[in-house]
Amino acid sequence: MEVTLIDLSTKSLRRPRWQFATASGILGWILDAYFFFILIFLLDTLAARFAVSKAAIVWSITVTLVTRPLGALVLGALADRYGRRGPLVACVLFFSIVSALTPFAPSYRAFLLLRALYGIGMGGYWGIGASLVIESSPARWRGLFSGILQAGYSVGYLLAAAAIPLVVPRYGWQWVFLGGLVLAAPIVFFAWLAPEPEAWRSNRPADFGVVAQALWEHKTTFVYLTALMTAITCFSHGSQDLYPDFLRAVHGFSALATSNLAILYNLGAILGALAIGHLSQKIGRRASILAALCVALIAVPAWAFGSSDAVLAVGAFTMQFGVQGVFGVIPAHLNELSPPAVRSLFPGVVYQLGMLAGAPSVGIEFALRRVFGYSWALAAFEVASIAALILLCAFGSERKDRLLETAG
């Protein structure tokens, strides 16, 4: 078996243009994240544009989250039946054009509709992009490319944060949306040059009935992985979403200081995804997730109870290293555990359902703040999330180095 693995790894290294496939998948996830996060930086601007409250604009984020599983289901099924490249290009063009139209919506209702449509595109992309990257990359580098792909989410966040001060004062806030179209062009170009993965060719379902049958036959794995992604979502959002407000409310950080610290801990997130994703190729997927969880657990005291700016910075950097370290393993882990016939749909829907189920975590954490205080609320929620993930990983399974070209 070991000889076969080495041979297949060498074969994948020799496949022509596999680099274009991985590049298109990774860049598409960066662009997807960019279009998601620019709205967060423009809450006040959009509220004024559509003459609504800031809460109404925040509600659009929930609308986007709700439609993401639908996109994962529909676009994932198309990618499994007809190939990765075509649906990936269609998905990128769809959410890019919808996002570019957002500033020009004639009303708030039209704006909500566009964000709902964007959610379909965003939800559809991860499953397609992850399957294309994992199926195309050499087997011995699968963990590394898994980390690179997931690090793209943090890169998209950083691009959105950088675009606001660089673009808005000179060209206007509308160009923050329109500027994303620039990145869409090379993604389409790389996808056009890329070959379809051999793993898809070998396991292509004959019709959509086979797709449905594969989902039913692997329903236990589906439920387990959805629970895993729900816990990871709570872990991630519990560490990120309220932290800027915590810094301002408890420690008196200015907007600039908060932004600078956010940049720092996003760099930690990128490094964590790359390092832990690569580590998973050596010690296994579950062991790497557990290692990342230990890093996050060690960071909790400094992250939640730090008494100085320096301690908080170290805690936040280390926390996000661990959080995104867990995420860096996920593309490879989910693809290896997914049925071969539905390797775009299965992990994509699992990922997005987990995101949706974990969405209330911020509200729960905020409610705990009123009872226990901000620091203890953050710490308790994260420790509980880490404990749940340790249990799920301890009793779960993995198939590291699975031969994706085979049906077994």
C-alpha positions in Angstrom: 0.0 0.0 0.0 2.9 2.4 0.8 4.4 1.9 -2.7 1.0 2.7 -4.3 0.7 5.9 -2.3 4.2 7.0 -3.3 3.5 6.2 -7.0 0.3 8.1 -7.0 1.9 11.1 -5.3 4.6 11.1 -7.9 2.1 10.8 -10.7 0.1 13.8 -9.4 3.4 15.8 -9.4 3.7 15.1 -13.1 0.2 15.9 -14.1 0.3 18.9 -16.3 -1.2 22.2 -15.1 -2.3 21.0 -11.7 -0.9 24.2 -10.2 -3.5 26.2 -12.1 -6.3 24.1 -10.5 -5.0 24.8 -7.0 -4.3 28.4 -7.7 -7.9 29.0 -9.0 -9.4 27.2 -5.9 -7.3 29.2 -3.4 -7.7 32.6 -5.1 -11.5 32.0 -5.3 -11.7 31.5 -1.6 -9.7 34.7 -1.0 -12.1 36.6 -3.2 -15.1 35.0 -1.6 -13.9 36.1 1.9 -13.1 39.6 0.7 -16.6 40.2 -0.6 -18.0 38.9 2.7 -15.9 41.1 5.0 -16.1 44.4 3.1 -19.7 44.7 4.3 -18.6 44.5 7.9 -16.4 47.6 7.4 -19.2 49.6 5.7 -22.1 49.1 8.1 -22.6 52.8 8.8 -22.1 53.8 5.2 -24.6 51.2 3.9 -27.1 52.2 6.6 -26.9 55.8 5.4 -27.1 54.8 1.8 -30.4 52.8 2.2 -31.8 55.0 5.1 -32.1 52.1 7.5 -30.6 51.3 10.9 -27.2 49.7 11.3 -29.0 46.7 12.8 -30.8 46.3 9.5 -27.5 46.0 7.6 -26.2 43.6 10.2 -29.3 41.5 9.5 -28.1 41.1 5.9 -25.2 39.0 7.3 -27.7 36.5 8.7 -29.5 36.4 5.4 -26.2 35.5 3.7 -25.6 32.8 6.2 -29.0 31.3 5.7 -28.6 30.9 1.9 -25.1 29.5 2.0 -26.2 25.8 2.5 -28.5 26.1 -0.5 -25.6 27.2 -2.7 -23.5 24.3 -1.3 -26.2 21.8 -2.2 -27.1 23.0 -5.7 -23.6 24.1 -6.9 -22.0 21.1 -5.2 -24.3 18.7 -7.0 -23.5 20.3 -10.3 -19.7 20.1 -9.7 -20.0 16.4 -8.8 -22.0 15.6 -11.9 -20.4 17.9 -14.5 -16.9 18.6 -13.2 -15.2 21.2 -11.0 -14.0 23.8 -13.4 -17.3 25.0 -15.0 -19.3 25.3 -11.8 -16.3 27.0 -10.1 -16.1 29.7 -12.9 -19.8 30.2 -12.9 -19.8 30.5 -9.1 -17.0 33.1 -9.0 -18.6 35.2 -11.8 -22.0 34.9 -10.1 -21.0 36.1 -6.6 -18.5 38.7 -8.1 -21.2 40.3 -10.3 -23.8 40.2 -7.5 -21.4 41.9 -5.1 -20.4 44.5 -7.7 -24.1 45.4 -8.1 -24.6 45.7 -4.3 -23.8 49.5 -4.0 -26.2 50.3 -6.8 -29.2 48.5 -5.3 -32.2 50.9 -5.7 -33.7 50.0 -2.2 -32.9 48.1 1.0 -35.1 45.2 -0.2 -33.0 44.9 -3.4 -29.9 45.1 -1.2 -31.1 42.2 0.9 -31.9 40.2 -2.2 -28.4 40.7 -3.6 -26.9 39.6 -0.3 -29.1 36.5 -0.3 -27.9 35.7 -3.8 -24.3 36.4 -2.8 -24.8 33.9 0.0 -25.8 31.2 -2.5 -22.6 31.9 -4.4 -20.4 32.0 -1.3 -22.0 28.8 0.1 -21.5 27.0 -3.2 -17.8 28.0 -3.6 -16.1 26.3 -0.6 -17.1 22.7 -1.6 -16.1 23.2 -5.2 -12.9 25.0 -4.4 -11.8 22.6 -1.7 -12.4 19.5 -3.8 -10.5 21.0 -6.7 -7.5 21.9 -4.6 -7.4 18.7 -2.6 -8.0 16.4 -5.6 -5.5 18.3 -7.7 -2.6 18.7 -5.3 0.0 16.0 -4.8 -0.9 13.6 -2.1 2.2 14.2 -0.1 1.4 18.0 0.0 -2.3 17.6 0.7 -2.1 18.9 4.2 0.0 22.0 3.2 -2.5 22.9 0.4 -5.3 22.4 2.8 -3.8 25.0 5.1 -3.0 27.4 2.2 -6.6 27.1 1.0 -8.1 27.9 4.4 -5.6 30.6 5.1 -7.2 32.4 2.1 -10.1 33.3 4.3 -7.9 35.4 6.6 -6.1 36.8 3.6 -9.5 37.9 2.2 -10.3 39.6 5.6 -6.9 41.4 5.5 -7.5 42.6 1.9 -10.9 44.0 2.9 -9.4 45.8 5.9 -6.7 47.2 3.7 -9.1 48.3 0.9 -11.1 50.5 3.1 -8.4 53.1 3.9 -6.7 52.8 0.6 -9.7 52.9 -1.8 -12.6 54.7 0.0 -10.9 58.1 0.6 -9.7 58.4 -3.0 -12.3 56.6 -5.1 -15.4 56.2 -2.9 -16.8 53.2 -1.1 -18.5 51.8 -4.1 -15.2 50.9 -5.6 -14.4 48.6 -2.7 -17.1 46.3 -4.1 -16.2 46.9 -7.8 -12.5 46.4 -7.2 -13.1 42.7 -6.4 -13.8 42.1 -10.0 -10.1 42.6 -10.7 -9.3 39.3 -8.9 -12.1 37.4 -10.6 -10.3 37.6 -14.0 -7.2 35.6 -13.0 -9.3 33.0 -11.2 -11.3 32.4 -14.4 -8.1 32.3 -16.4 -6.4 29.7 -14.1 -9.6 27.6 -14.0 -9.7 27.6 -17.8 -6.1 26.3 -18.0 -6.6 23.7 -15.3 -7.4 20.0 -16.0 -10.3 18.3 -14.3 -8.9 16.2 -11.4 -8.4 12.5 -12.1 -10.3 11.8 -8.8 -13.4 13.3 -10.3 -13.1 11.5 -13.6 -12.7 8.2 -11.8 -15.8 8.7 -9.6 -18.1 10.8 -11.7 -21.8 10.0 -10.8 -23.9 8.8 -13.7 -26.8 11.0 -12.7 -28.2 13.0 -9.7 -29.9 9.8 -8.4 -26.4 8.5 -7.6 -25.6 11.7 -5.8 -28.7 11.4 -3.6 -28.0 7.7 -2.9 -24.4 8.5 -1.8 -25.7 11.1 0.6 -28.2 8.6 2.1 -25.6 5.8 2.4 -23.2 8.0 4.3 -25.7 9.8 6.5 -23.9 8.9 9.8 -20.7 10.5 8.6 -22.7 13.5 7.4 -24.3 14.0 10.8 -20.9 13.6 12.6 -19.1 16.0 10.3 -21.9 18.6 10.6 -21.6 18.4 14.4 -17.8 18.8 14.1 -18.2 21.9 11.9 -20.8 23.3 14.2 -18.4 23.0 17.1 -15.6 24.5 15.0 -17.8 27.4 14.1 -18.6 28.1 17.7 -14.9 27.9 18.5 -14.0 30.3 15.7 -16.7 32.9 16.0 -16.5 32.8 19.7 -12.9 33.9 19.5 -13.3 36.5 16.8 -16.6 38.3 16.5 -16.9 40.0 19.9 -13.2 40.4 20.5 -12.9 43.9 19.0 -15.8 45.1 21.1 -14.2 43.4 24.2 -11.0 45.3 23.5 -12.8 48.6 23.3 -15.3 48.1 26.2 -13.0 46.5 28.7 -9.5 47.8 27.8 -10.4 51.1 26.2 -8.7 50.4 22.9 -9.2 53.0 20.2 -10.5 52.1 16.8 -6.9 52.3 15.3 -5.5 50.2 18.1 -8.2 47.6 17.7 -7.6 47.5 13.9 -3.9 47.1 14.4 -4.4 44.2 16.8 -6.9 42.6 14.4 -4.2 42.7 11.7 -1.7 41.1 14.1 -4.0 38.2 15.1 -5.1 37.6 11.5 -1.4 37.1 10.7 -1.4 34.6 13.5 -4.4 32.9 11.9 -2.7 32.6 8.5 0.5 31.1 10.1 -1.6 28.7 12.1 -3.6 27.4 9.1 -0.3 26.9 7.1 1.7 25.3 10.0 -1.0 23.0 11.4 -2.3 22.1 7.9 1.2 21.0 6.9 1.7 19.2 10.3 -1.4 17.2 9.6 0.4 15.5 6.7 3.0 14.2 9.2 1.0 13.3 12.3 -2.5 12.9 11.1 -5.6 15.1 10.8 -7.2 14.5 14.2 -3.8 14.7 16.1 -3.1 18.0 14.4 -6.5 19.4 15.3 -5.9 18.3 19.0 -2.5 20.0 18.9 -4.1 23.3 17.6 -6.8 23.1 20.3 -4.1 22.8 23.0 -2.4 25.9 21.6 -5.7 27.8 21.8 -6.4 26.5 25.3 -3.0 27.7 26.5 -3.7 31.1 25.0 -7.1 31.6 26.9 -5.7 33.3 30.0 -3.7 35.9 28.1 -6.4 36.3 25.5 -9.3 36.9 27.9 -7.6 38.2 31.1 -4.4 39.9 29.9 -3.6 43.0 32.0 -1.5 44.8 29.4 -1.6 45.5 25.7 1.4 43.3 25.1 -0.1 40.3 26.9 -3.4 40.7 25.0 -1.6 40.9 21.7 0.3 37.7 22.5 -2.9 36.0 23.6 -4.9 37.1 20.6 -2.1 36.1 18.1 -1.7 32.6 19.8 -5.4 32.1 20.0 -6.0 32.7 16.3 -3.0 30.6 15.5 -4.8 27.7 17.2 -8.3 28.6 15.8 -7.2 28.8 12.2 -4.8 25.9 12.7 -7.9 23.7 13.3 -9.5 25.1 10.1 -6.3 24.5 8.2 -6.8 20.8 8.5 -10.5 20.8 7.5 -10.4 20.9 3.7 -8.2 17.8 3.6 -10.0 16.1 6.4 -13.5 16.6 5.0 -12.5 15.6 1.5 -10.8 12.4 2.7 -13.9 11.4 4.7 -16.4 12.3 2.0 -17.9 9.7 -0.5 -16.0 9.9 -3.8 -19.1 10.6 -5.9 -20.1 13.7 -4.0 -16.8 15.2 -2.9 -17.9 18.7 -3.8 -21.5 18.5 -2.4 -20.8 16.5 0.7 -18.1 18.6 2.4 -19.6 21.8 1.1 -23.0 21.2 2.7 -21.4 19.9 5.9 -19.3 23.0 6.1 -22.1 25.5 5.5 -24.7 23.7 7.7 -22.1 23.8 10.5 -21.6 27.5 9.9 -25.4 28.1 10.0 -25.9 25.9 13.2 -23.1 27.7 14.9 -24.2 31.2 14.0 -26.1 31.9 17.3 -22.8 31.4 19.2 -22.2 35.1 19.3 -25.6 35.9 20.8 -25.0 33.2 23.4 -21.6 34.6 24.3 -22.9 38.1 24.5 -25.7 37.0 26.8 -23.1 35.3 29.1 -21.3 38.6 29.2 -24.2 40.2 31.1 -24.1 37.4 33.7 -20.3 36.7 34.2 -18.6 39.7 32.7 -16.9 40.0 29.4 -13.6 38.2 30.2 -15.2 35.2 31.9 -17.9 34.9 29.2 -15.2 34.7 26.4 -13.1 32.3 28.4 -16.0 30.0 29.4 -17.4 29.9 25.9 -14.1 29.1 24.3 -13.1 26.4 26.9 -16.5 24.7 26.4 -16.0 24.8 22.6 -12.5 23.3 22.9 -13.8 20.6 25.2 -16.6 19.7 22.7 -14.1 19.5 19.8 -11.7 17.3 21.8 -14.5 14.8 22.4 -15.6 14.9 18.8 -12.1 14.4 17.5 -11.3 11.7 20.1 -14.2 9.5 19.0 -14.1 10.4 15.3 -12.3 8.9 12.4 -9.9 10.0 9.6 -8.6 8.7 6.3 -5.3 10.5 5.9 -3.6 9.8 2.5 -6.8 8.2 1.2 -6.4 7.4 -2.5 -8.9 9.9 -3.9 -8.9 8.3 -7.4 -10.4 5.1 -6.1 -14.0 4.4 -5.2 -13.2 3.0 -1.8 
